[in-house]
């Protein structure tokens, strides 16, 4: 049975044109196109939160780069028994970038709960 078939009780309400415009804008800001889903989320959860954190995407990307670098270094250590000091410096630099990105994420999340 699909989710739509489970919804058997209908609710409706009237708004002013100004309120309807606000609802449309909030749906757009939340990236939601389905009014019923939007209203259910708002009523059942009390709020609808959509986090757009480019810092989180960037931190994830940086972590992927860092893990690739570490894997390459480990492979070279296993093959040759040594690594370059600059490789360690690159890892430390990437770690610092990720740390800064995570701090930015925490700062943005703290603003949401003030």
Secondary structure, DSSP 8 states (H G I E B T S, - for coil): --HHHH----------HHHHHHHHHHHHHHT---HHHHHHHHHHHS-------HHHHHHHHHHHHHHHHHHHHHHHHHHHS---HHHHHHHHHHHHHHHHHHHHHHHHHHHHT-
